[in-house]
């Protein structure tokens, strides 16, 4: 039955979810310091409203949106603003962030708490609650949710898809959210569907999460379609998920709304429920800390701004031969060069790999085997784009649709010559966008 | 029979020949004879420094009125010859060479991670700004070397160095560098602040043992703002429009960031003679 829910291409890396799949989410205790970056989403960075020395309460707005495609940022705990300065950022460069010294009270700001009559909120009220809570896509892309739920009138929407695929190896955060907060996920989906004005909700979950599938099916009821998806990477990629569930193809250079669909992560749905039901801002999330390189793998509920070094300590520390710390999954995550970075709203996990698991490669010439072509879920020719990129022929890269590349890594994963295809294609994309900007 | 075949071919040949002769006159393209003359004196590097697609393209542009002064790689001799053909004025151009404003070799500058990727600076720059702790410094992977058509750049201990004697001033390396730390400098200048780090002193020092820490001692050795601090206030910058021919800024620099590099093009360093200073002290004593 799940065979019909797939797309072209894709790869099957070892999933390694056994490290944390059956571990209940633990709450990370209050730490001694929080560093909250002002840039945690696609779009404009947020603008600070506080100054050094200010006392803040938990859930208080620390920074306001820097534009429409931007969100507010809230304090993860009560305390004093220590500094607003440049700090290491998960992207690898240093960026502005607010450092808070907790006072230990963990006191909420007024107005957050008792259950509200969320079922009778209208679409505008729900959208406002979502924006005020600072919601961004929690699957990793961190696109402001209120913007995604505001498609222009020319793009009518008829389906809301909830993304419970979690196709990255090692990560089990979404799995735990679906098992532990099933009702919140489903209610959140209904709230978001109300904003969009759609009746058709589909929840897609990879079939390697049988408990999640069963629980969500029970709670969702007969009006919501819950599908068990074929296990393949990148099943959780928006465009691939849409094709697998509806056979609709997002046009090149387009967005899901071009085919009448909006996709949201299950974690975002649960956060949307929190925002509407309790007025709770997005200040914490579930993440998976895993891999052979960490002594005690866990699923943790952590606050935004928690330092990875603190999390590593809580999980027993790294093994001596740990060489790689990846924020996200091993396919698309970002390698970190320091643990002094913080959890941001889109942090789904940290994967720690040992020396044996992280081979240093040397590239050989392309043998024209087309493994990359077979694997590409977007139907591109990675070997061609990469060759043009290496020779700085970026116009040719553009004509081979380099901008449609989702950087999923299937091509590099399949290449028997270990050619860094994704890096070459990323270079091409950067050059194409830069020359477009120059031309305009 | 043979004769008729020969005659037929001869007649056909004559018709074709006359036809071609007429066509050559009627459809002749008027070529400015100067274009060929100019192209003959240009160096045929086809490097693009003039902004045109190769030497023949520039020759055509000059014949149509473009400036005769654009071929820097050809040097003053070439410019003079082109000017002669066009009957135009030659403006004195100072010889410019490219210089990499960084001294952070692998031995002196720290790395923040082990980079295992494409051996190209522009590609490595995508990965957290490169593997150097100093986010501004030379990445040493050779994008500039690949861009240079004159073999004028070498990578030594992870740092790019331009050989002034080979540099033609074509500027290809300037646009190839993703950190934008290659600058065109008058070849006569010998004193350089070999750093581009804009971070505050302590952070710069942590990243590299020859970084500029913004102490400003060099600026105090200057009488006419030959070295000034940049906008951030953290980096000393030489104003190359002014002549700086003393070695004092280099000797007072606590980080050995300022280098005096002399070659066949540089004007000699003229330091104040030590005897004059002793005489002054004697006078003061008297």
Interface residues (C-beta under 8 A of the other chain):
Chain A: X91 X92 X93 X94 X335 X337 X338 X360 X361 X390 X420 X423 X424 X426 X427 X430 X431
Chain B: X112 X113 X114 X116 X117 X118 X120 X122 X123 X126 X127 X128 X129 X135
